[in-house]
Amino acid sequence: MAQAIAVTIGETDFVFNVTDKGFNKFTDSISTGGKATLAAYSFLSDAVENKQHAALKGLLVNEVNEPRSSLVMDVIKIVQEEFTSELPSVVKTRASSETSSKGTASSNS
């Protein structure tokens, strides 16, 4: 299920329909050495509503069809902050942190 995230760029409100699959693909492309701006631009282009694609491209690329890095990264930051995955949160408790620290400390000696 996609999460709709609205972002205003200039005077236009864009809606990005973000899924776990799409967000994972974006994250994986960056973590495997992909270019961050290009990965972010591709993700945003894929996630924006179809009827808004041309308007988004007009704002996010320059006259030689290259992504405008600063603007692309500003938009992806907002989308990342707003996106809540359908996966459960993982929180490490203090007790298990202390236990693993003790185990690590003794194994290093």
Backbone as ProteinMPNN parsed JSONL, in Angstrom:
{"seq_chain_A": "MAQAIAVTIGETDFVFNVTDKGFNKFTDSISTGGKATLAAYSFLSDAVENKQHAALKGLLVNEVNEPRSSLVMDVIKIVQEEFTSELPSVVKTRASSETSSKGTASSNS", "coords_chain_A": {"N_chain_A": [[0.846, -1.176, 0.0], [0.564, 2.19, -0.826], [1.913, 5.197, 0.525], [0.698, 8.393, 0.539], [2.386, 11.339, 0.041], [2.503, 14.727, 0.363], [4.166, 17.412, -1.126], [5.15, 20.725, -1.39], [6.44, 22.455, -4.044], [7.854, 25.303, -5.061], [5.12, 26.889, -6.255], [3.474, 24.783, -6.529], [1.69, 21.922, -5.485], [2.803, 18.722, -5.03], [2.121, 15.242, -5.209], [3.444, 12.403, -3.86], [3.462, 8.994, -4.17], [4.457, 6.731, -2.105], [5.968, 3.616, -1.679], [6.98, 0.719, 0.244], [8.551, -0.971, -1.352], [9.441, 0.73, -3.479], [10.825, 2.671, -1.976], [12.768, 1.082, -0.768], [14.207, 0.261, -3.04], [15.296, 2.725, -3.845], [16.901, 3.305, -1.554], [18.642, 1.096, -1.589], [19.995, 1.535, -4.03], [21.519, 3.765, -3.453], [23.102, 2.847, -1.319], [24.668, 0.948, -2.546], [26.563, 2.292, -3.888], [25.535, 3.931, -5.831], [24.742, 7.0, -7.582], [23.684, 9.597, -5.606], [21.989, 11.852, -6.19], [20.92, 11.235, -8.727], [19.651, 8.796, -8.138], [17.771, 9.685, -6.259], [16.285, 11.479, -7.83], [15.224, 9.699, -9.752], [13.666, 8.07, -8.081], [11.789, 9.962, -7.084], [10.576, 10.71, -9.498], [9.384, 8.3, -10.235], [7.591, 7.972, -8.133], [5.865, 10.172, -8.068], [2.568, 11.418, -8.799], [1.088, 10.395, -11.862], [-0.081, 12.409, -13.538], [1.321, 14.623, -12.76], [3.902, 14.354, -13.498], [5.319, 15.584, -15.71], [5.346, 18.295, -14.924], [6.831, 18.11, -12.566], [9.299, 17.201, -13.542], [9.991, 19.437, -15.073], [10.668, 21.23, -13.074], [12.683, 19.934, -11.613], [14.866, 19.342, -13.267], [17.603, 20.721, -15.188], [18.379, 22.916, -18.013], [19.855, 21.224, -19.672], [18.86, 18.778, -19.172], [19.692, 17.598, -16.762], [19.492, 16.5, -13.377], [18.676, 18.895, -10.867], [20.64, 19.163, -8.323], [20.571, 20.279, -5.63], [17.843, 21.021, -5.234], [16.536, 18.575, -5.77], [17.58, 16.982, -3.699], [16.617, 18.369, -1.484], [13.859, 17.897, -1.734], [13.742, 15.072, -1.606], [14.611, 14.689, 0.97], [12.483, 15.697, 2.506], [10.471, 13.88, 1.761], [11.601, 11.489, 2.728], [11.595, 12.035, 5.496], [8.863, 12.142, 6.007], [7.9, 9.658, 5.272], [6.576, 6.666, 6.459], [7.321, 3.502, 7.089], [5.677, 0.364, 6.456], [6.666, -1.591, 7.925], [7.453, -2.982, 11.157], [8.792, -1.023, 13.885], [12.132, -1.254, 15.092], [13.601, -1.48, 18.127], [16.308, -1.246, 20.201], [16.719, -2.443, 23.388], [17.838, -1.066, 26.516], [18.873, -2.944, 28.352], [19.646, -5.146, 26.714], [21.604, -3.89, 25.285], [23.577, -3.353, 27.2], [24.251, -5.962, 27.899], [25.295, -6.985, 25.488], [27.465, -5.293, 25.221], [29.055, -6.021, 27.383], [29.637, -8.634, 26.659], [31.101, -8.204, 24.341], [33.238, -6.748, 25.336], [34.528, -8.648, 26.986], [35.244, -10.534, 25.108], [37.201, -9.333, 23.674], [39.458, -9.383, 25.177]], "CA_chain_A": [[0.0, 0.0, 0.0], [1.36, 3.401, -0.951], [1.647, 6.328, 1.408], [0.689, 9.641, -0.218], [3.116, 12.41, 0.72], [2.374, 15.976, -0.388], [5.291, 18.335, -0.992], [4.975, 21.919, -2.208], [7.668, 22.929, -4.688], [7.435, 26.565, -5.663], [3.698, 27.153, -6.013], [2.727, 23.583, -6.895], [1.658, 20.792, -4.552], [3.021, 17.433, -5.682], [1.804, 14.09, -4.37], [4.31, 11.258, -4.102], [2.898, 7.76, -3.634], [5.659, 6.006, -1.71], [5.783, 2.248, -1.196], [8.196, 0.11, 0.797], [9.355, -1.486, -2.465], [10.091, 1.856, -4.135], [11.775, 3.293, -1.055], [13.888, 0.143, -0.634], [14.991, 0.343, -4.276], [16.047, 3.979, -3.734], [17.918, 3.146, -0.517], [19.631, 0.129, -2.077], [20.824, 2.117, -5.087], [22.491, 4.66, -2.819], [24.026, 2.087, -0.475], [25.571, 0.151, -3.377], [27.474, 3.19, -4.59], [24.863, 4.712, -6.87], [24.791, 8.452, -7.411], [22.553, 9.967, -4.751], [21.055, 12.762, -6.853], [20.221, 10.51, -9.787], [18.764, 7.831, -7.482], [16.666, 10.445, -5.665], [15.459, 11.977, -8.934], [14.489, 8.554, -10.307], [12.66, 7.689, -7.094], [10.734, 10.977, -7.082], [9.875, 10.608, -10.782], [8.549, 7.094, -10.196], [6.582, 8.055, -7.07], [4.919, 11.275, -8.255], [1.361, 11.067, -9.549], [1.329, 10.446, -13.316], [-0.48, 13.686, -14.141], [2.24, 15.669, -12.312], [5.268, 13.984, -13.874], [5.933, 16.603, -16.572], [5.576, 19.505, -14.122], [7.944, 17.822, -11.652], [10.526, 17.175, -14.342], [10.299, 20.817, -15.429], [11.283, 21.9, -11.925], [13.831, 19.22, -11.045], [16.01, 19.216, -14.181], [18.041, 21.973, -15.806], [18.187, 23.019, -19.46], [20.509, 20.103, -20.363], [18.186, 17.576, -18.682], [20.376, 17.025, -15.598], [18.79, 16.835, -12.133], [19.192, 19.994, -10.037], [21.001, 18.42, -7.116], [20.116, 20.896, -4.385], [16.386, 20.921, -5.141], [16.189, 17.15, -5.683], [17.917, 16.482, -2.365], [15.671, 18.986, -0.545], [12.572, 17.201, -1.842], [13.861, 13.694, -1.115], [14.728, 14.764, 2.436], [11.12, 15.843, 3.035], [9.775, 12.608, 1.549], [12.172, 10.527, 3.677], [11.14, 12.36, 6.851], [7.428, 11.889, 6.114], [7.565, 8.27, 4.971], [6.564, 5.697, 7.551], [7.268, 2.168, 6.521], [4.69, -0.554, 7.008], [7.39, -2.539, 8.76], [7.484, -2.568, 12.561], [10.015, -0.385, 14.348], [13.021, -2.094, 15.883], [14.23, -0.672, 19.159], [17.189, -2.032, 21.05], [16.524, -2.04, 24.777], [19.056, -0.767, 27.248], [19.391, -4.171, 28.954], [20.372, -5.936, 25.732], [22.781, -3.13, 24.91], [24.585, -3.583, 28.229], [24.663, -7.351, 27.8], [26.163, -7.172, 24.332], [28.7, -4.559, 25.473], [29.867, -6.843, 28.274], [30.111, -9.768, 25.875], [32.11, -7.702, 23.426], [34.413, -6.363, 26.112], [35.248, -9.826, 27.452], [35.779, -11.29, 23.983], [38.354, -8.614, 23.146], [40.625, -9.481, 26.041]], "C_chain_A": [[0.894, 1.242, 0.0], [0.929, 4.448, 0.068], [1.746, 7.594, 0.564], [1.349, 10.734, 0.614], [3.059, 13.645, -0.172], [3.558, 16.886, -0.073], [5.03, 19.512, -1.92], [6.336, 22.36, -2.725], [7.278, 24.175, -5.462], [5.994, 26.83, -5.28], [2.832, 25.919, -6.249], [2.825, 22.515, -5.814], [1.787, 19.502, -5.352], [2.682, 16.329, -4.697], [2.677, 12.925, -4.814], [3.691, 10.051, -3.413], [4.049, 6.801, -3.367], [5.287, 4.634, -1.158], [7.084, 1.762, -0.572], [9.118, -0.344, -0.328], [10.12, -0.362, -3.16], [11.144, 2.51, -3.26], [12.994, 2.397, -0.857], [14.792, 0.187, -1.857], [15.864, 1.597, -4.261], [17.197, 3.837, -2.737], [19.021, 2.199, -0.974], [20.539, 0.737, -3.134], [21.861, 3.077, -4.522], [23.538, 3.86, -2.057], [24.985, 1.222, -1.287], [26.454, 1.037, -4.249], [26.847, 3.975, -5.724], [24.966, 6.202, -6.58], [23.522, 8.909, -6.713], [21.536, 10.845, -5.475], [20.253, 12.042, -7.93], [19.241, 9.497, -9.2], [17.546, 8.538, -6.891], [15.726, 10.965, -6.75], [14.613, 10.852, -9.533], [13.367, 8.121, -9.374], [11.487, 8.67, -7.108], [9.909, 10.913, -8.369], [8.937, 9.411, -10.815], [7.375, 7.245, -9.231], [5.536, 9.148, -7.292], [3.706, 10.792, -9.051], [1.603, 11.306, -11.04], [1.023, 11.804, -13.927], [0.46, 14.827, -13.764], [3.672, 15.44, -12.784], [5.965, 15.069, -14.695], [6.25, 17.877, -15.791], [6.744, 19.304, -13.159], [9.263, 17.844, -12.403], [10.952, 18.591, -14.713], [10.977, 21.59, -14.307], [12.601, 21.259, -11.498], [15.02, 19.034, -11.977], [16.334, 20.569, -14.804], [17.868, 21.908, -17.324], [18.88, 21.917, -20.262], [20.037, 18.759, -19.801], [18.941, 16.849, -17.562], [19.604, 17.418, -14.341], [19.478, 17.984, -11.393], [19.407, 19.438, -8.639], [20.41, 19.003, -5.841], [18.608, 20.741, -4.194], [15.938, 19.464, -4.994], [16.437, 16.634, -4.273], [17.036, 17.117, -1.29], [14.338, 18.238, -0.548], [12.671, 15.79, -1.276], [13.987, 13.679, 0.403], [13.34, 14.869, 3.073], [10.359, 14.523, 2.909], [10.281, 11.559, 2.535], [11.662, 10.778, 5.091], [9.668, 12.016, 7.054], [7.055, 10.421, 5.942], [7.637, 7.408, 6.223], [6.343, 4.332, 6.939], [6.174, 1.345, 7.175], [5.353, -1.584, 7.915], [7.403, -2.059, 10.205], [8.82, -1.911, 12.9], [10.828, -1.374, 15.166], [13.747, -1.181, 16.857], [15.061, -1.596, 20.025], [17.023, -1.534, 22.479], [17.861, -1.837, 25.46], [19.681, -2.043, 27.804], [20.165, -4.989, 27.925], [21.608, -5.201, 25.245], [23.904, -3.362, 25.904], [25.118, -5.004, 28.147], [25.62, -7.543, 26.635], [27.472, -6.416, 24.505], [29.624, -5.369, 26.364], [30.445, -8.026, 27.517], [31.212, -9.355, 24.92], [33.384, -7.365, 24.172], [35.204, -7.594, 26.534], [35.845, -10.607, 26.289], [36.997, -10.607, 23.371], [39.596, -8.783, 23.997], [41.394, -10.744, 25.821]], "O_chain_A": [[1.866, 1.316, 0.751], [-0.245, 4.564, 0.42], [2.777, 7.838, -0.062], [0.933, 11.018, 1.737], [3.51, 13.617, -1.317], [3.904, 17.102, 1.089], [4.727, 19.325, -3.098], [7.262, 22.605, -1.952], [6.479, 24.118, -6.396], [5.683, 26.979, -4.098], [1.605, 25.994, -6.178], [3.906, 22.238, -5.294], [0.98, 19.226, -6.239], [2.924, 16.459, -3.497], [2.657, 12.515, -5.975], [3.426, 10.083, -2.211], [4.553, 6.145, -4.278], [4.419, 4.505, -0.294], [8.153, 2.318, -0.824], [10.329, -0.127, -0.267], [11.32, -0.49, -3.403], [12.224, 2.862, -3.733], [14.122, 2.885, -0.786], [16.015, 0.154, -1.724], [17.039, 1.54, -4.622], [18.333, 4.204, -3.038], [20.203, 2.474, -0.768], [21.742, 0.475, -3.131], [22.964, 3.187, -5.059], [24.729, 4.16, -2.137], [26.018, 0.801, -0.765], [27.025, 0.574, -5.237], [27.556, 4.619, -6.498], [25.245, 6.605, -5.451], [22.416, 8.636, -7.178], [20.334, 10.598, -5.376], [19.039, 12.224, -8.029], [18.126, 9.351, -9.701], [16.422, 8.049, -7.007], [14.506, 10.897, -6.601], [13.423, 11.035, -9.79], [12.253, 7.839, -9.818], [10.328, 8.256, -7.14], [8.686, 11.046, -8.332], [7.833, 9.491, -11.354], [6.293, 6.712, -9.476], [4.431, 9.057, -6.756], [3.808, 9.877, -9.868], [2.237, 12.286, -11.431], [1.793, 12.299, -14.751], [0.408, 15.893, -14.379], [4.557, 16.247, -12.498], [7.102, 15.431, -14.389], [7.312, 18.472, -15.98], [7.552, 20.212, -12.958], [10.234, 18.445, -11.944], [12.14, 18.913, -14.673], [11.768, 22.498, -14.561], [13.526, 21.951, -11.072], [16.085, 18.609, -11.528], [15.473, 21.439, -14.933], [17.283, 20.961, -17.851], [18.529, 21.694, -21.42], [20.717, 17.742, -19.933], [18.84, 15.629, -17.432], [19.113, 18.542, -14.243], [20.705, 18.035, -11.306], [18.459, 19.267, -7.873], [19.806, 18.275, -5.054], [18.151, 20.372, -3.112], [15.062, 19.16, -4.184], [15.599, 15.927, -3.713], [16.735, 16.472, -0.286], [13.761, 17.979, 0.508], [11.782, 15.354, -0.544], [13.514, 12.745, 1.052], [13.06, 14.2, 4.068], [9.682, 14.101, 3.846], [9.486, 10.821, 3.116], [11.332, 9.832, 5.808], [9.267, 11.639, 8.155], [6.004, 9.989, 6.416], [8.63, 7.422, 6.95], [5.299, 4.057, 6.348], [5.791, 1.601, 8.316], [4.672, -2.355, 8.592], [7.369, -0.854, 10.454], [9.845, -2.203, 12.283], [10.27, -2.23, 15.852], [14.422, -0.232, 16.458], [14.569, -2.609, 20.522], [17.169, -0.341, 22.749], [18.883, -2.372, 25.031], [20.899, -2.208, 27.735], [21.249, -5.483, 28.237], [22.575, -5.841, 24.83], [25.055, -3.548, 25.51], [26.318, -5.224, 28.31], [26.651, -8.199, 26.783], [28.499, -6.852, 23.986], [30.834, -5.407, 26.138], [31.608, -8.382, 27.708], [32.167, -10.105, 24.719], [34.483, -7.658, 23.701], [36.432, -7.59, 26.449], [36.859, -11.282, 26.465], [37.749, -11.238, 22.628], [40.682, -8.372, 23.588], [42.409, -10.971, 26.479]]}, "name": "protein", "num_of_chains": 1, "seq": "MAQAIAVTIGETDFVFNVTDKGFNKFTDSISTGGKATLAAYSFLSDAVENKQHAALKGLLVNEVNEPRSSLVMDVIKIVQEEFTSELPSVVKTRASSETSSKGTASSNS"}
